[in-house]
Structure formats: structure tokens, C-alpha cells
Amino acid sequence: MTVVKTKLKPQRLEVSHKHDVRTQFGALCYRLRDDKAQILLVTSRGTGRWIIPKGWPMDGETPAGAAATEAYEEAGVEGKPSDVCLGIYSYTKSIPKGDNLPIVVAVFPFKVKRVLKDFPEAGQRKRKWFSLKKAAAIISEPELAPLIRSFDVKLLKR
């Protein structure tokens, strides 16, 4: 089943060995307002870029579950994760006093049911709701933009 059809340009990852690429799981946090999807973005801690909540695999947790944990910790939201992977994107993580680390992120939709005032990274990040078009325009990772732009909630209900 294809959830999102996108045409992505090939991306070259800066790797010297195939074991250098790491995987993260991201949450595309969404809600419906007037039957239109809105996306919740958060700022990164270091540079303040707009990103989706994402993080490393967790022992005993599914990829969608790990993405949901990151949505809670980074964006302060609770809701329902989907096990449907919307797609993947890559980026290079800058490591202080180390080499850059190539990352591949699998993105899972996360329907937000509650927005919390208090959450683990509240003092470290900003969060804001955007339309699909605006979120795709301001997101920092270029490979993620077409995935956001073409996100369709109706496809998840099949």
C-alpha cells in the first residue's frame, strides 16, 4: 500500500562505511481544523530550525511507539500513533567534537488528541501549528517537505 506518492531527488549521504548510517523515527503530528490537516512543528534545540519530533529507536518499542514518545517529550502532545510509515527522509546530524552523522528518518503519522502545557522539553523548544503548505515551506529538511505537502489523512483510514 502506498500512502504518499512523492518524487524525491536522490540524496548523497556522507558515509565512509555502510554501518555509519543511523535510523531515527519521526512523528508527523497532525490535527483536523475545518476538515483540513494542520501539522505541529517544533524547533530544534541547537539552531531553532523547524522540525518534526524525532528520535532514536527504543528497546521494546515499535517504531511508531518510539515516534509517539518523541512527540510527547519534544512537542508535549498525546494522541494516537499509526503504524503506517508515510515515508523516509535523510539528514546529516552535526555531532559536537565529532564527525557528522548521516541519519535516515522513518516518519509515522500521529493524531494529536491533547496538547499539554507541561512536558519534558518545554523550556527548550517552541511549538506551533501550521497548514500543510506552510509547514512544507518552512521545514528544514528538504526531503521532508514533499511528504508533508502531500499528506492526506483520508489515506490512513483505508
Residue pairs with C-beta under 8 A, 6 or more apart in sequence:
1 84
1 158
3 84
3 85
3 86
3 87
3 152
3 155
3 156
4 86
4 87
4 147
4 150
4 151
4 152
4 155
5 150
6 87
6 146
6 147
6 150
7 146
8 89
8 143
8 146
11 90
11 143
13 21
13 90
13 92
13 102
13 104
14 92
14 100
14 102
15 21
15 102
20 101
20 102
21 102
21 103
21 104
22 56
22 93
22 101
22 102
22 103
22 104
23 57
23 103
23 104
23 105
23 106
24 54
24 55
24 56
24 57
24 103
24 104
24 105
24 106
25 54
25 55
25 56
25 57
25 63
25 64
25 66
25 67
25 70
25 105
25 106
25 107
25 108
26 52
26 53
26 54
26 67
26 70
26 105
26 106
26 107
26 108
27 52
27 53
27 54
27 67
27 68
27 70
27 71
27 75
27 81
27 107
27 108
27 109
27 110
28 39
28 52
28 86
28 107
28 108
28 109
28 110
28 147
28 148
28 151
29 39
29 40
29 52
29 53
29 71
29 75
29 77
29 79
29 110
29 112
30 37
30 38
30 39
30 40
30 109
30 110
30 111
30 112
30 151
30 153
31 37
31 38
31 40
31 111
31 112
31 129
32 38
32 153
36 131
36 132
37 132
37 151
37 152
37 153
38 129
38 130
38 131
38 132
39 52
39 129
39 130
39 131
39 132
39 135
39 148
39 151
40 75
40 77
40 112
40 127
40 128
40 129
40 130
41 50
41 51
41 52
41 127
41 128
41 130
41 135
41 138
41 139
42 50
42 51
42 52
42 53
42 74
42 75
42 125
42 126
42 127
43 49
43 50
43 51
43 125
43 126
43 127
44 51
44 125
44 140
45 121
45 124
45 125
46 94
48 126
49 140
50 135
50 138
50 139
50 140
51 139
51 140
51 141
52 107
52 139
52 144
53 67
53 70
53 71
53 73
53 74
53 75
54 67
54 70
54 74
54 105
55 66
55 67
55 69
55 70
55 73
55 74
56 66
57 63
57 66
58 65
58 66
58 69
61 69
62 83
63 83
63 85
63 106
63 108
64 81
64 82
64 83
64 108
65 81
67 81
67 107
67 108
67 110
68 79
68 81
68 108
68 110
71 77
71 79
71 81
71 110
71 112
72 78
72 116
72 119
72 120
73 119
73 120
73 121
74 120
74 121
74 125
75 119
75 125
75 127
76 115
76 116
76 117
76 118
76 119
76 121
76 122
76 127
77 110
77 112
77 114
77 115
77 116
78 112
78 113
78 114
78 116
79 110
79 111
79 112
79 113
79 114
80 110
80 111
80 113
81 108
81 109
81 110
81 111
82 108
82 109
82 110
82 111
82 156
83 108
84 108
84 109
84 156
85 106
85 107
85 108
86 107
86 108
86 109
86 147
86 151
87 106
87 107
87 147
88 104
88 105
88 106
88 107
89 104
89 105
89 107
89 141
89 143
89 144
89 147
90 102
90 103
90 104
90 105
90 143
91 102
91 103
91 105
91 141
91 143
92 100
92 101
92 102
92 103
93 100
93 101
93 102
93 103
94 100
95 101
105 141
105 144
107 144
107 147
109 151
109 153
109 156
130 138
132 148
132 149
132 151
133 149
135 148
136 145
136 146
136 148
136 149
137 145
139 145
139 148
